[in-house]
Protein backbone atom coordinates (compact mmCIF):
# COMPACT_ATOMS: atom_id res chain seq x y z
CA UNK A 1 0.00 0.00 0.00
CA UNK A 2 1.50 3.30 -1.02
CA UNK A 3 0.59 6.92 -1.15
CA UNK A 4 1.38 9.06 -4.17
CA UNK A 5 4.30 11.37 -3.72
CA UNK A 6 5.26 14.57 -5.52
CA UNK A 7 8.50 16.53 -5.26
CA UNK A 8 6.69 19.05 -3.10
CA UNK A 9 5.34 16.31 -0.81
CA UNK A 10 8.83 14.85 -0.38
CA UNK A 11 10.33 18.20 0.49
CA UNK A 12 7.58 19.12 2.94
CA UNK A 13 7.55 15.71 4.66
CA UNK A 14 11.20 16.13 5.65
CA UNK A 15 11.29 19.86 6.39
CA UNK A 16 11.21 19.36 10.15
CA UNK A 17 14.50 17.43 10.07
CA UNK A 18 16.20 20.06 7.92
CA UNK A 19 15.06 22.88 10.20
CA UNK A 20 16.30 21.09 13.29
CA UNK A 21 19.64 20.36 11.66
CA UNK A 22 20.00 24.03 10.73
CA UNK A 23 19.10 25.00 14.29
CA UNK A 24 21.87 22.75 15.60
CA UNK A 25 24.40 24.32 13.21
CA UNK A 26 23.36 27.77 14.43
CA UNK A 27 23.82 26.63 18.01
CA UNK A 28 20.22 27.02 19.07
CA UNK A 29 19.37 23.32 19.13
CA UNK A 30 15.91 21.84 18.66
CA UNK A 31 13.20 22.99 21.03
CA UNK A 32 12.32 20.74 23.92
CA UNK A 33 9.01 19.55 25.35
CA UNK A 34 7.48 22.52 27.11
CA UNK A 35 8.92 25.08 24.69
CA UNK A 36 6.53 25.28 21.75
CA UNK A 37 3.31 26.19 23.53
CA UNK A 38 0.27 25.12 21.54
CA UNK A 39 2.28 24.11 18.51
CA UNK A 40 2.21 20.40 19.24
CA UNK A 41 -1.59 20.43 19.03
CA UNK A 42 -2.09 23.08 16.38
CA UNK A 43 -3.32 22.52 12.87
CA UNK A 44 -0.38 21.61 10.62
CA UNK A 45 1.86 24.31 9.23
CA UNK A 46 3.86 23.47 6.10
CA UNK A 47 3.09 19.90 5.09
CA UNK A 48 5.09 17.47 7.22
CA UNK A 49 6.59 20.12 9.53
CA UNK A 50 7.10 18.98 13.12
CA UNK A 51 5.64 22.02 14.85
CA UNK A 52 6.68 20.66 18.23
CA UNK A 53 10.32 20.93 17.18
CA UNK A 54 10.14 24.55 15.95
CA UNK A 55 9.20 27.45 18.27
CA UNK A 56 5.92 29.10 17.39
CA UNK A 57 5.89 32.84 16.83
CA UNK A 58 5.60 34.56 20.18
CA UNK A 59 6.21 31.38 22.17
CA UNK A 60 7.76 32.08 25.53
CA UNK A 61 11.40 31.24 26.15
CA UNK A 62 11.88 30.71 29.87
CA UNK A 63 15.42 29.39 29.55
CA UNK A 64 14.43 25.80 30.27
CA UNK A 65 14.62 24.53 26.70
CA UNK A 66 18.06 22.93 26.81
CA UNK A 67 17.51 21.50 30.31
CA UNK A 68 14.25 19.90 29.21
CA UNK A 69 15.92 18.68 26.05
CA UNK A 70 18.67 16.89 27.97
CA UNK A 71 16.27 15.20 30.39
CA UNK A 72 14.20 13.69 27.58
CA UNK A 73 14.34 9.90 27.72
CA UNK A 74 15.80 7.86 24.83
CA UNK A 75 13.08 6.00 22.96
CA UNK A 76 14.09 2.40 23.89
CA UNK A 77 14.49 3.40 27.54
CA UNK A 78 11.09 5.11 27.58
CA UNK A 79 9.41 1.89 26.46
CA UNK A 80 11.30 -0.05 29.14
CA UNK A 81 10.25 2.48 31.82
CA UNK A 82 6.59 2.03 30.84
CA UNK A 83 6.88 -1.75 31.12
CA UNK A 84 8.59 -1.53 34.51
CA UNK A 85 5.93 0.86 35.79
CA UNK A 86 3.23 -1.68 34.97
CA UNK A 87 5.18 -4.55 36.54
CA UNK A 88 5.55 -2.56 39.76
CA UNK A 89 1.78 -2.59 40.30
CA UNK A 90 0.11 -5.22 42.52
CA UNK A 91 -0.72 -8.44 40.70
CA UNK A 92 -4.19 -8.21 39.23
CA UNK A 93 -6.63 -10.87 40.44
CA UNK A 94 -7.85 -13.30 37.76
CA UNK A 95 -11.50 -13.06 36.75
CA UNK A 96 -13.81 -15.77 35.39
CA UNK A 97 -15.12 -14.84 31.93
CA UNK A 98 -17.58 -16.78 29.74
CA UNK A 99 -16.00 -18.33 26.67
CA UNK A 100 -17.80 -16.00 24.27
CA UNK A 101 -16.36 -12.95 26.04
CA UNK A 102 -12.78 -14.12 26.55
CA UNK A 103 -11.37 -13.70 23.05
CA UNK A 104 -8.14 -11.66 23.14
CA UNK A 105 -7.62 -12.09 26.89
CA UNK A 106 -4.75 -13.99 28.50
CA UNK A 107 -5.10 -17.16 30.56
CA UNK A 108 -4.42 -16.53 34.26
CA UNK A 109 -4.28 -20.26 35.05
CA UNK A 110 -3.31 -23.38 33.11
CA UNK A 111 -5.94 -24.77 30.77
CA UNK A 112 -6.26 -28.30 32.15
CA UNK A 113 -8.42 -30.92 30.48
CA UNK A 114 -11.59 -31.61 32.44
CA UNK A 115 -12.25 -34.79 30.46
CA UNK A 116 -10.57 -37.24 28.14
CA UNK A 117 -10.54 -36.15 24.50
CA UNK A 118 -12.28 -37.84 22.87
CA UNK A 119 -14.34 -38.88 25.91
CA UNK A 120 -15.08 -42.30 24.35
CA UNK A 121 -14.04 -44.31 21.30
CA UNK A 122 -15.51 -42.58 18.27
CA UNK A 123 -15.70 -43.28 14.56
CA UNK A 124 -13.39 -41.18 12.41
CA UNK A 125 -15.38 -41.94 9.24
CA UNK A 126 -18.82 -42.75 7.92
CA UNK A 127 -19.08 -46.49 7.30
CA UNK A 128 -19.58 -49.63 9.34
CA UNK A 129 -18.30 -50.63 12.76
CA UNK A 130 -17.20 -54.24 12.41
CA UNK A 131 -16.18 -57.02 14.80
CA UNK A 132 -13.70 -59.69 13.73
CA UNK A 133 -12.80 -60.68 10.15
CA UNK A 134 -15.37 -60.38 7.39
CA UNK A 135 -17.62 -60.92 5.75
CA UNK A 136 -20.06 -59.51 8.32
CA UNK A 137 -23.75 -59.76 8.96
CA UNK A 138 -25.14 -56.19 9.04
CA UNK A 139 -27.55 -55.23 11.81
CA UNK A 140 -30.62 -53.30 10.81
CA UNK A 141 -30.10 -50.44 13.27
CA UNK A 142 -27.45 -47.73 12.90
CA UNK A 143 -25.30 -45.63 15.23
CA UNK A 144 -25.45 -41.83 15.00
CA UNK A 145 -23.41 -39.13 16.73
CA UNK A 146 -24.96 -37.93 19.95
CA UNK A 147 -26.76 -41.17 20.76
CA UNK A 148 -26.27 -43.22 23.91
CA UNK A 149 -23.84 -46.14 24.02
CA UNK A 150 -24.89 -48.61 21.31
CA UNK A 151 -25.38 -52.31 21.77
CA UNK A 152 -22.13 -54.27 21.71
CA UNK A 153 -21.15 -56.14 18.53
CA UNK A 154 -20.80 -59.87 18.30
CA UNK A 155 -18.02 -61.50 16.29
CA UNK A 156 -18.86 -61.32 12.59
CA UNK A 157 -21.35 -58.47 13.02
CA UNK A 158 -21.33 -54.98 11.54
CA UNK A 159 -23.48 -51.89 12.05
CA UNK A 160 -23.77 -48.64 10.09
CA UNK A 161 -22.00 -45.78 11.91
CA UNK A 162 -21.63 -42.02 11.37
CA UNK A 163 -18.54 -39.89 11.87
CA UNK A 164 -18.23 -38.88 15.52
CA UNK A 165 -20.59 -41.58 16.76
CA UNK A 166 -19.70 -43.74 19.73
CA UNK A 167 -18.16 -47.04 18.61
CA UNK A 168 -19.91 -50.17 19.99
CA UNK A 169 -17.96 -52.27 22.48
CA UNK A 170 -15.99 -55.14 20.94
CA UNK A 171 -15.79 -53.39 17.54
CA UNK A 172 -12.38 -54.04 16.02
CA UNK A 173 -12.37 -51.41 13.25
CA UNK A 174 -14.45 -49.04 11.18
CA UNK A 175 -14.78 -49.89 7.51
CA UNK A 176 -15.19 -46.76 5.42
CA UNK A 177 -18.26 -46.50 3.20
CA UNK A 178 -16.15 -46.42 0.06
CA UNK A 179 -14.26 -49.55 1.13
CA UNK A 180 -17.29 -51.81 1.73
CA UNK A 181 -19.82 -53.58 -0.48
CA UNK A 182 -22.94 -55.61 0.21
CA UNK A 183 -23.57 -58.90 -1.60
CA UNK A 184 -26.96 -60.15 -2.75
CA UNK A 185 -27.51 -61.75 0.66
CA UNK A 186 -26.89 -58.47 2.48
CA UNK A 187 -23.51 -59.48 3.86
CA UNK A 188 -20.75 -56.83 4.08
CA UNK A 189 -17.41 -57.41 2.35
CA UNK A 190 -14.28 -55.29 2.58
CA UNK A 191 -12.62 -53.98 -0.55
CA UNK A 192 -9.79 -52.13 1.09
CA UNK A 193 -6.93 -51.28 -1.33
CA UNK A 194 -3.81 -53.25 -0.53
CA UNK A 195 -0.79 -51.25 0.56
CA UNK A 196 2.50 -51.44 -1.32
CA UNK A 197 4.62 -54.33 -0.08
CA UNK A 198 1.71 -56.16 1.53
CA UNK A 199 2.45 -59.86 2.21
CA UNK A 200 -1.23 -60.81 2.28
CA UNK A 201 -2.46 -63.10 -0.51
CA UNK A 202 -3.62 -61.17 -3.56
CA UNK A 203 -7.30 -60.31 -3.37
CA UNK A 204 -7.48 -60.50 0.44
CA UNK A 205 -8.17 -56.97 1.75
CA UNK A 206 -6.30 -55.61 4.78
CA UNK A 207 -8.34 -54.00 7.56
CA UNK A 208 -6.07 -53.08 10.46
CA UNK A 209 -7.23 -53.53 14.04
CA UNK A 210 -8.53 -50.16 15.30
CA UNK A 211 -8.58 -48.65 11.83
CA UNK A 212 -10.53 -45.34 11.64
CA UNK A 213 -11.40 -45.49 15.34
CA UNK A 214 -10.38 -42.49 17.47
CA UNK A 215 -9.64 -44.11 20.83
CA UNK A 216 -10.68 -42.48 24.07
CA UNK A 217 -8.01 -40.05 25.32
CA UNK A 218 -6.16 -39.94 21.99
CA UNK A 219 -5.74 -36.14 22.23
CA UNK A 220 -5.50 -35.79 26.00
CA UNK A 221 -6.41 -37.37 29.31
CA UNK A 222 -8.36 -35.64 32.05
CA UNK A 223 -5.91 -33.51 34.06
CA UNK A 224 -3.44 -32.95 31.21
CA UNK A 225 -2.23 -29.36 30.84
CA UNK A 226 -3.32 -28.16 27.42
CA UNK A 227 -2.01 -24.58 27.61
CA UNK A 228 0.09 -22.69 30.18
CA UNK A 229 -0.83 -19.47 31.97
CA UNK A 230 -0.11 -16.46 29.78
CA UNK A 231 -1.46 -18.03 26.59
CA UNK A 232 -3.52 -15.65 24.47
CA UNK A 233 -7.13 -16.73 23.99
CA UNK A 234 -7.54 -17.13 20.24
CA UNK A 235 -10.49 -18.62 18.34
CA UNK A 236 -8.68 -21.98 18.35
CA UNK A 237 -8.18 -21.77 22.13
CA UNK A 238 -11.92 -21.15 22.55
CA UNK A 239 -12.64 -24.32 20.60
CA UNK A 240 -10.13 -26.35 22.61
CA UNK A 241 -11.50 -25.02 25.91
CA UNK A 242 -15.06 -25.89 24.93
CA UNK A 243 -14.04 -29.39 23.84
CA UNK A 244 -12.18 -29.85 27.13
CA UNK A 245 -15.31 -29.03 29.14
CA UNK A 246 -15.01 -25.32 29.99
CA UNK A 247 -17.86 -22.81 30.19
CA UNK A 248 -15.71 -20.00 31.62
CA UNK A 249 -11.99 -19.22 31.66
CA UNK A 250 -9.84 -17.69 34.39
CA UNK A 251 -8.18 -14.76 32.64
CA UNK A 252 -6.22 -11.60 33.37
CA UNK A 253 -8.75 -8.76 33.22
CA UNK A 254 -8.39 -6.10 30.57
CA UNK A 255 -6.76 -2.94 31.91
CA UNK A 256 -9.33 -0.16 32.18
CA UNK A 257 -8.49 2.99 30.20
CA UNK A 258 -10.13 6.41 30.20
CA UNK A 259 -9.42 8.81 27.32
CA UNK A 260 -9.47 12.58 27.95
CA UNK A 261 -9.53 14.63 24.74
CA UNK A 262 -8.26 18.17 25.30
CA UNK A 263 -8.55 21.24 23.07
CA UNK A 264 -11.14 23.96 22.51
CA UNK A 265 -10.38 23.93 18.79
CA UNK A 266 -11.77 20.43 18.15
CA UNK A 267 -14.99 19.60 16.33
CA UNK A 268 -16.79 16.26 16.67
CA UNK A 269 -18.65 16.46 13.35
CA UNK A 270 -18.79 18.33 10.08
CA UNK A 271 -16.10 20.17 8.15
CA UNK A 272 -13.40 22.39 9.70
CA UNK A 273 -14.57 25.99 10.02
CA UNK A 274 -13.65 29.29 11.62
CA UNK A 275 -10.31 28.08 12.98
CA UNK A 276 -11.80 24.84 14.32
CA UNK A 277 -10.55 21.43 13.16
CA UNK A 278 -11.96 17.92 13.36
CA UNK A 279 -10.92 15.75 16.28
CA UNK A 280 -9.11 12.73 14.81
CA UNK A 281 -7.93 11.22 18.09
CA UNK A 282 -11.33 10.81 19.77
CA UNK A 283 -12.53 8.42 17.05
CA UNK A 284 -9.13 6.72 16.58
CA UNK A 285 -7.74 6.07 20.05
CA UNK A 286 -10.50 3.89 21.60
CA UNK A 287 -10.32 1.29 18.84
CA UNK A 288 -6.53 1.35 18.90
CA UNK A 289 -6.50 0.89 22.67
CA UNK A 290 -8.94 -2.02 22.43
CA UNK A 291 -6.70 -3.62 19.83
CA UNK A 292 -3.89 -3.33 22.39
CA UNK A 293 -6.01 -5.28 24.89
CA UNK A 294 -7.62 -2.47 26.90
CA UNK A 295 -11.18 -1.91 28.03
CA UNK A 296 -12.02 1.70 27.21
CA UNK A 297 -14.39 2.79 29.96
CA UNK A 298 -14.93 6.38 28.79
CA UNK A 299 -13.95 8.97 26.19
CA UNK A 300 -14.42 12.49 27.56
CA UNK A 301 -13.91 15.78 25.73
CA UNK A 302 -12.79 18.44 28.18
CA UNK A 303 -11.57 21.31 26.01
CA UNK A 304 -8.89 23.52 27.56
CA UNK A 305 -10.22 23.62 31.12
CA UNK A 306 -7.67 23.06 33.90
CA UNK A 307 -10.31 22.48 36.58
CA UNK A 308 -12.20 20.00 34.43
CA UNK A 309 -8.93 18.15 33.76
CA UNK A 310 -8.15 18.10 37.50
CA UNK A 311 -11.59 16.70 38.33
CA UNK A 312 -11.37 14.12 35.57
CA UNK A 313 -7.96 12.81 36.66
CA UNK A 314 -8.66 12.76 40.40
CA UNK A 315 -12.08 11.20 39.85
CA UNK A 316 -10.98 8.49 37.44
CA UNK A 317 -10.86 4.87 38.59
CA UNK A 318 -9.19 3.63 35.41
CA UNK A 319 -5.89 1.76 35.49
CA UNK A 320 -4.55 4.10 32.82
CA UNK A 321 -5.62 7.61 31.83
CA UNK A 322 -4.70 8.76 28.31
CA UNK A 323 -4.79 12.47 27.52
CA UNK A 324 -4.43 14.07 24.09
CA UNK A 325 -2.63 17.39 23.65
CA UNK A 326 -1.70 19.88 26.34
CA UNK A 327 1.68 18.31 27.16
CA UNK A 328 3.81 21.33 26.22
CA UNK A 329 4.22 24.60 28.16
CA UNK A 330 1.78 27.01 26.52
CA UNK A 331 -0.85 29.10 28.37
CA UNK A 332 -3.61 26.48 27.84
CA UNK A 333 -1.43 23.35 28.14
CA UNK A 334 -2.66 22.16 31.52
CA UNK A 335 -1.36 18.59 31.81
CA UNK A 336 1.93 19.39 33.58
CA UNK A 337 0.41 21.93 36.01
CA UNK A 338 -2.41 19.54 36.96
CA UNK A 339 0.05 16.69 37.51
CA UNK A 340 2.15 18.92 39.79
CA UNK A 341 -0.99 19.98 41.63
CA UNK A 342 -1.99 16.42 42.48
CA UNK A 343 1.57 15.38 43.37
CA UNK A 344 1.98 12.94 40.48
CA UNK A 345 5.40 11.41 39.83
CA UNK A 346 6.74 12.06 36.34
CA UNK A 347 8.42 8.87 35.12
CA UNK A 348 8.99 10.06 31.54
CA UNK A 349 8.89 13.74 30.60
CA UNK A 350 9.65 13.93 26.91
CA UNK A 351 11.09 11.21 24.69
CA UNK A 352 13.86 11.46 22.10
CA UNK A 353 11.62 10.40 19.24
CA UNK A 354 10.08 12.16 16.24
CA UNK A 355 7.22 12.66 15.91
CA UNK A 356 5.83 12.73 19.43
CA UNK A 357 8.65 13.86 21.69
CA UNK A 358 6.44 15.94 24.08
CA UNK A 359 4.78 12.73 25.38
CA UNK A 360 4.90 11.90 29.08
CA UNK A 361 4.21 9.13 31.61
CA UNK A 362 3.21 9.85 35.20
CA UNK A 363 2.20 7.82 38.24
CA UNK A 364 -0.94 9.54 39.48
CA UNK A 365 -1.75 7.03 42.24
CA UNK A 366 -0.20 3.86 43.55
CA UNK A 367 -2.41 1.86 41.20
CA UNK A 368 -2.88 4.33 38.35
CA UNK A 369 -0.80 5.94 35.62
CA UNK A 370 -1.33 8.63 33.01
CA UNK A 371 0.07 8.74 29.49
CA UNK A 372 0.05 12.21 27.98
CA UNK A 373 0.00 12.11 24.18
CA UNK A 374 0.82 15.01 21.89
CA UNK A 375 -2.20 16.37 20.04
CA UNK A 376 -0.96 15.87 16.50
CA UNK A 377 -2.34 12.54 15.20
CA UNK A 378 0.83 10.72 14.10
CA UNK A 379 2.70 12.13 17.11
CA UNK A 380 -0.06 10.69 19.30
CA UNK A 381 0.31 7.28 17.63
CA UNK A 382 4.04 7.44 18.36
CA UNK A 383 3.28 8.16 22.01
CA UNK A 384 0.69 5.42 22.14
CA UNK A 385 3.14 2.77 20.91
CA UNK A 386 6.03 4.13 22.98
CA UNK A 387 4.37 4.45 26.40
CA UNK A 388 0.81 3.05 26.39
CA UNK A 389 1.50 -0.20 24.52
CA UNK A 390 4.16 -1.56 26.93
CA UNK A 391 1.96 -0.67 29.92
CA UNK A 392 -1.18 -2.23 28.51
CA UNK A 393 0.64 -5.32 27.30
CA UNK A 394 2.17 -5.87 30.74
CA UNK A 395 -1.07 -5.17 32.63
CA UNK A 396 -2.96 -7.56 30.33
CA UNK A 397 -0.40 -10.32 30.96
CA UNK A 398 0.75 -10.52 27.35
CA UNK A 399 4.30 -11.37 26.37
CA UNK A 400 6.33 -8.90 24.37
CA UNK A 401 6.36 -9.68 20.66
CA UNK A 402 9.66 -10.84 19.26
CA UNK A 403 11.45 -8.00 17.55
CA UNK A 404 12.12 -8.35 13.86
CA UNK A 405 13.40 -6.25 11.03
CA UNK A 406 13.49 -5.91 7.28
CA UNK A 407 15.77 -4.00 4.92
CA UNK A 408 14.52 -0.63 3.69
CA UNK A 409 13.36 -0.24 0.15
CA UNK A 410 14.75 3.28 0.05
CA UNK A 411 16.75 5.63 2.26
CA UNK A 412 15.04 7.49 5.11
CA UNK A 413 16.23 10.80 6.48
CA UNK A 414 16.70 10.82 10.25
CA UNK A 415 16.78 13.30 13.07
CA UNK A 416 20.27 14.34 14.19
CA UNK A 417 19.80 13.03 17.75
CA UNK A 418 16.41 11.34 18.09
CA UNK A 419 14.79 8.11 16.96
CA UNK A 420 12.29 8.60 14.16
CA UNK A 421 9.10 6.53 13.62
CA UNK A 422 8.07 6.16 9.95
CA UNK A 423 5.09 4.28 8.47
CA UNK A 424 6.10 1.57 5.99
CA UNK A 425 4.46 -0.82 3.57
CA UNK A 426 5.76 -4.41 3.59
CA UNK A 427 6.52 -5.61 0.07
CA UNK A 428 8.04 -9.05 -0.01
CA UNK A 429 11.25 -8.90 2.00
CA UNK A 430 11.48 -5.10 2.12
CA UNK A 431 9.93 -2.26 4.08
CA UNK A 432 9.04 0.65 1.82
CA UNK A 433 8.74 4.02 3.61
CA UNK A 434 5.45 5.82 3.02
CA UNK A 435 5.11 9.54 2.59
CA UNK A 436 2.73 11.97 4.25
CA UNK A 437 4.43 11.04 7.52
CA UNK A 438 4.48 14.43 9.23
CA UNK A 439 3.31 14.58 12.86
CA UNK A 440 -0.11 16.00 11.95
CA UNK A 441 -0.75 13.46 9.18
CA UNK A 442 -2.58 10.15 9.19
CA UNK A 443 -2.53 9.50 5.44
CA UNK A 444 0.73 7.56 5.58
CA UNK A 445 -0.09 5.36 8.55
CA UNK A 446 -3.60 4.66 7.23
CA UNK A 447 -1.93 2.93 4.26
CA UNK A 448 0.82 1.24 6.28
CA UNK A 449 1.50 -2.29 7.47
CA UNK A 450 4.03 -1.41 10.19
CA UNK A 451 6.20 1.34 11.63
CA UNK A 452 9.95 1.45 11.08
CA UNK A 453 12.27 2.57 13.88
CA UNK A 454 14.81 4.87 12.25
CA UNK A 455 17.95 5.50 14.34
CA UNK A 456 19.42 9.01 14.79
CA UNK A 457 21.08 10.11 11.59
CA UNK A 458 18.75 8.17 9.30
CA UNK A 459 19.07 4.89 7.39
CA UNK A 460 20.27 3.96 3.92
CA UNK A 461 18.45 1.85 1.37
CA UNK A 462 18.93 -1.85 2.15
CA UNK A 463 19.68 -1.23 5.84
CA UNK A 464 17.68 -3.50 8.14
CA UNK A 465 15.49 -1.64 10.63
CA UNK A 466 13.37 -2.78 13.56
CA UNK A 467 9.67 -2.88 12.71
CA UNK A 468 6.65 -2.46 14.96
CA UNK A 469 3.56 -4.33 13.78
CA UNK A 470 0.25 -2.51 13.89
CA UNK A 471 -2.09 -4.50 16.16
CA UNK A 472 -4.67 -5.27 13.48
CA UNK A 473 -2.21 -6.53 10.89
CA UNK A 474 -1.76 -9.72 12.92
CA UNK A 475 -4.96 -9.96 14.95
CA UNK A 476 -7.66 -8.49 12.73
CA UNK A 477 -9.69 -5.36 13.49
CA UNK A 478 -12.63 -7.16 15.11
CA UNK A 479 -10.69 -9.57 17.32
CA UNK A 480 -11.09 -7.49 20.47
CA UNK A 481 -14.69 -6.44 20.98
CA UNK A 482 -15.78 -3.09 22.39
Secondary structure, 3 states (H helix, E strand, C coil): CCCCCCHHHHHHHCHHHHHHHHHHHHCCCCCCCCCCHHHHHCCCCCCCCCHHHCCCCCCCCCCCHHHHHHHCEEHHHHHHHHHHHHHCCCCCCCEEEEHHHCCCCEECCCEECCCCECCCCEECCCEEEECCCCCEEEEEEEECCCCCCCCCCCCCEEEEECCCCECCCCCCEEEEHHHEEECCCCEEEECCCCCCCCCCCCCCCCCCCCCCEECCCCCECCCCEEECCCCECCHHHHHHHHHCCCCEEEEECCCEEEEEECCCCEECCCCCECCEEECCHHHHHHHHHHHCCCEEEEEEECCCCHHHHHHHHHHCCCCEEEEECCCCCCCCCCHHHHHHHCCCEEEEECEEEECCCCCEEEEEECCEEEEEECCCHHHHHHHHHHHHHHHHHHHCCCCCCCCEEEEECCCECCCCCCEEEEEEEEECCEEEECCCCCCCCCHHHHCCCEEEEECCCCECCCCEEEEEECHHHHHCCCCCCC
